[in-house]
């Protein structure tokens, strides 16, 4: 069946960096708009960033602008989230998700995404 598998999470000190990857299989990755969400304990899942099908358009929530970068490689069926200058408030489980939307990147609601990964834990702590 369709799979999205995240990797790259872990424990990092404040100010550090992590690179999350999400690899897709069993669907045509290049036909899907991709996003990263995160969910901290006791909080709702929140949008982090998205990238259009071609990679030409990206969108970030305000709290990560200038620190996080999303990219994709359609030949490798992979979307990457580079996270720099990490803060304790970035601590959460990070999920990648796929949406059939065909347009510029912006914040689509979670219920509009058709495929989800299992999540990877990111902990920012000294």
KEVOPA-599204 format. One record per residue (C-alpha): residue number from 1; x, y, z; residue in three letters. Coordinates in nm, 3 decimals. Layout:
<node num="NUM" x="X" y="Y" z="Z" residuo="ALA"/>
...
end
This chain:
<node num="1" x="0.000" y="0.000" z="0.000" residuo="UNK"/>
<node num="2" x="0.093" y="0.368" z="-0.015" residuo="UNK"/>
<node num="3" x="0.374" y="0.460" z="0.218" residuo="UNK"/>
<node num="4" x="0.533" y="0.776" z="0.348" residuo="UNK"/>
<node num="5" x="0.828" y="0.708" z="0.573" residuo="UNK"/>
<node num="6" x="0.993" y="0.986" z="0.772" residuo="UNK"/>
<node num="7" x="1.344" y="0.971" z="0.910" residuo="UNK"/>
<node num="8" x="1.605" y="1.199" z="1.061" residuo="UNK"/>
<node num="9" x="1.446" y="1.296" z="1.389" residuo="UNK"/>
<node num="10" x="1.632" y="1.298" z="1.718" residuo="UNK"/>
<node num="11" x="1.756" y="1.499" z="2.012" residuo="UNK"/>
<node num="12" x="1.935" y="1.826" z="1.942" residuo="UNK"/>
<node num="13" x="2.044" y="2.121" z="2.151" residuo="UNK"/>
<node num="14" x="1.886" y="2.464" z="2.104" residuo="UNK"/>
<node num="15" x="2.045" y="2.637" z="1.808" residuo="UNK"/>
<node num="16" x="2.126" y="2.308" z="1.641" residuo="UNK"/>
<node num="17" x="2.008" y="2.158" z="1.313" residuo="UNK"/>
<node num="18" x="1.828" y="1.849" z="1.191" residuo="UNK"/>
<node num="19" x="1.738" y="1.724" z="0.846" residuo="UNK"/>
<node num="20" x="1.416" y="1.527" z="0.811" residuo="UNK"/>
<node num="21" x="1.346" y="1.314" z="0.508" residuo="UNK"/>
<node num="22" x="1.022" y="1.162" z="0.387" residuo="UNK"/>
<node num="23" x="1.033" y="0.893" z="0.122" residuo="UNK"/>
<node num="24" x="0.722" y="0.797" z="-0.070" residuo="UNK"/>
<node num="25" x="0.633" y="0.469" z="-0.235" residuo="UNK"/>
<node num="26" x="0.347" y="0.311" z="-0.426" residuo="UNK"/>
<node num="27" x="0.203" y="0.635" z="-0.559" residuo="UNK"/>
<node num="28" x="0.309" y="0.890" z="-0.818" residuo="UNK"/>
<node num="29" x="0.496" y="1.127" z="-0.592" residuo="UNK"/>
<node num="30" x="0.533" y="1.403" z="-0.851" residuo="UNK"/>
<node num="31" x="0.153" y="1.430" z="-0.873" residuo="UNK"/>
<node num="32" x="0.123" y="1.530" z="-0.509" residuo="UNK"/>
<node num="33" x="0.164" y="1.851" z="-0.315" residuo="UNK"/>
<node num="34" x="0.365" y="1.774" z="-0.002" residuo="UNK"/>
<node num="35" x="0.371" y="1.925" z="0.345" residuo="UNK"/>
<node num="36" x="0.517" y="1.885" z="0.690" residuo="UNK"/>
<node num="37" x="0.303" y="1.908" z="1.002" residuo="UNK"/>
<node num="38" x="0.399" y="1.873" z="1.365" residuo="UNK"/>
<node num="39" x="0.223" y="1.783" z="1.685" residuo="UNK"/>
<node num="40" x="0.350" y="1.861" z="2.032" residuo="UNK"/>
<node num="41" x="0.217" y="1.678" z="2.341" residuo="UNK"/>
<node num="42" x="-0.128" y="1.803" z="2.435" residuo="UNK"/>
<node num="43" x="-0.157" y="2.021" z="2.126" residuo="UNK"/>
<node num="44" x="-0.331" y="1.995" z="1.793" residuo="UNK"/>
<node num="45" x="-0.143" y="1.902" z="1.479" residuo="UNK"/>
<node num="46" x="-0.017" y="2.220" z="1.315" residuo="UNK"/>
<node num="47" x="0.100" y="2.306" z="0.966" residuo="UNK"/>
<node num="48" x="0.471" y="2.377" z="0.926" residuo="UNK"/>
<node num="49" x="0.550" y="2.407" z="0.557" residuo="UNK"/>
<node num="50" x="0.438" y="2.294" z="0.211" residuo="UNK"/>
<node num="51" x="0.580" y="2.259" z="-0.136" residuo="UNK"/>
<node num="52" x="0.401" y="2.249" z="-0.468" residuo="UNK"/>
<node num="53" x="0.421" y="1.949" z="-0.699" residuo="UNK"/>
<node num="54" x="0.700" y="2.089" z="-0.912" residuo="UNK"/>
<node num="55" x="0.886" y="2.239" z="-0.618" residuo="UNK"/>
<node num="56" x="0.849" y="2.588" z="-0.763" residuo="UNK"/>
<node num="57" x="0.640" y="2.720" z="-0.476" residuo="UNK"/>
<node num="58" x="0.689" y="2.687" z="-0.100" residuo="UNK"/>
<node num="59" x="0.507" y="2.822" z="0.203" residuo="UNK"/>
<node num="60" x="0.603" y="2.839" z="0.571" residuo="UNK"/>
<node num="61" x="0.423" y="2.909" z="0.890" residuo="UNK"/>
<node num="62" x="0.552" y="3.229" z="1.047" residuo="UNK"/>
<node num="63" x="0.725" y="3.061" z="1.340" residuo="UNK"/>
<node num="64" x="0.969" y="2.872" z="1.115" residuo="UNK"/>
<node num="65" x="1.033" y="3.126" z="0.839" residuo="UNK"/>
<node num="66" x="1.403" y="3.185" z="0.790" residuo="UNK"/>
<node num="67" x="1.494" y="2.874" z="0.990" residuo="UNK"/>
<node num="68" x="1.334" y="2.583" z="0.803" residuo="UNK"/>
<node num="69" x="1.362" y="2.494" z="0.436" residuo="UNK"/>
<node num="70" x="1.148" y="2.244" z="0.247" residuo="UNK"/>
<node num="71" x="1.264" y="2.084" z="-0.077" residuo="UNK"/>
<node num="72" x="1.173" y="1.786" z="-0.288" residuo="UNK"/>
<node num="73" x="1.335" y="1.553" z="-0.538" residuo="UNK"/>
<node num="74" x="1.068" y="1.400" z="-0.759" residuo="UNK"/>
<node num="75" x="1.318" y="1.161" z="-0.914" residuo="UNK"/>
<node num="76" x="1.388" y="1.015" z="-0.569" residuo="UNK"/>
<node num="77" x="1.032" y="1.042" z="-0.435" residuo="UNK"/>
<node num="78" x="1.162" y="1.238" z="-0.140" residuo="UNK"/>
<node num="79" x="1.072" y="1.556" z="0.044" residuo="UNK"/>
<node num="80" x="1.321" y="1.705" z="0.287" residuo="UNK"/>
<node num="81" x="1.284" y="1.946" z="0.576" residuo="UNK"/>
<node num="82" x="1.606" y="2.120" z="0.677" residuo="UNK"/>
<node num="83" x="1.566" y="2.269" z="1.023" residuo="UNK"/>
<node num="84" x="1.821" y="2.518" z="1.153" residuo="UNK"/>
<node num="85" x="1.839" y="2.735" z="1.464" residuo="UNK"/>
<node num="86" x="1.611" y="2.494" z="1.643" residuo="UNK"/>
<node num="87" x="1.424" y="2.609" z="1.952" residuo="UNK"/>
<node num="88" x="1.268" y="2.411" z="2.238" residuo="UNK"/>
<node num="89" x="0.925" y="2.506" z="2.105" residuo="UNK"/>
<node num="90" x="1.004" y="2.313" z="1.787" residuo="UNK"/>
<node num="91" x="0.985" y="1.992" z="1.990" residuo="UNK"/>
<node num="92" x="0.714" y="1.772" z="1.839" residuo="UNK"/>
<node num="93" x="0.642" y="1.469" z="1.629" residuo="UNK"/>
<node num="94" x="0.688" y="1.571" z="1.266" residuo="UNK"/>
<node num="95" x="0.472" y="1.422" z="0.992" residuo="UNK"/>
<node num="96" x="0.491" y="1.445" z="0.616" residuo="UNK"/>
<node num="97" x="0.168" y="1.439" z="0.420" residuo="UNK"/>
<node num="98" x="0.053" y="1.428" z="0.059" residuo="UNK"/>
<node num="99" x="-0.231" y="1.618" z="-0.103" residuo="UNK"/>
<node num="100" x="-0.369" y="1.603" z="-0.455" residuo="UNK"/>
<node num="101" x="-0.408" y="1.983" z="-0.464" residuo="UNK"/>
<node num="102" x="-0.276" y="2.146" z="-0.779" residuo="UNK"/>
<node num="103" x="-0.168" y="2.500" z="-0.708" residuo="UNK"/>
<node num="104" x="0.075" y="2.726" z="-0.530" residuo="UNK"/>
<node num="105" x="0.187" y="2.629" z="-0.184" residuo="UNK"/>
<node num="106" x="-0.005" y="2.758" z="0.117" residuo="UNK"/>
<node num="107" x="-0.154" y="2.625" z="0.439" residuo="UNK"/>
<node num="108" x="-0.414" y="2.361" z="0.353" residuo="UNK"/>
<node num="109" x="-0.608" y="2.201" z="0.643" residuo="UNK"/>
<node num="110" x="-0.489" y="1.860" z="0.768" residuo="UNK"/>
<node num="111" x="-0.814" y="1.688" z="0.667" residuo="UNK"/>
<node num="112" x="-0.741" y="1.765" z="0.301" residuo="UNK"/>
<node num="113" x="-0.432" y="1.543" z="0.296" residuo="UNK"/>
<node num="114" x="-0.478" y="1.188" z="0.172" residuo="UNK"/>
<node num="115" x="-0.156" y="1.020" z="0.279" residuo="UNK"/>
<node num="116" x="0.039" y="1.055" z="0.604" residuo="UNK"/>
<node num="117" x="0.361" y="0.920" z="0.738" residuo="UNK"/>
<node num="118" x="0.399" y="0.765" z="1.082" residuo="UNK"/>
<node num="119" x="0.593" y="1.060" z="1.221" residuo="UNK"/>
<node num="120" x="0.941" y="1.118" z="1.357" residuo="UNK"/>
<node num="121" x="1.021" y="1.268" z="1.697" residuo="UNK"/>
<node num="122" x="1.219" y="1.591" z="1.718" residuo="UNK"/>
<node num="123" x="1.331" y="1.700" z="2.063" residuo="UNK"/>
<node num="124" x="1.513" y="2.027" z="2.118" residuo="UNK"/>
<node num="125" x="1.661" y="2.041" z="2.464" residuo="UNK"/>
<node num="126" x="1.982" y="2.119" z="2.646" residuo="UNK"/>
end
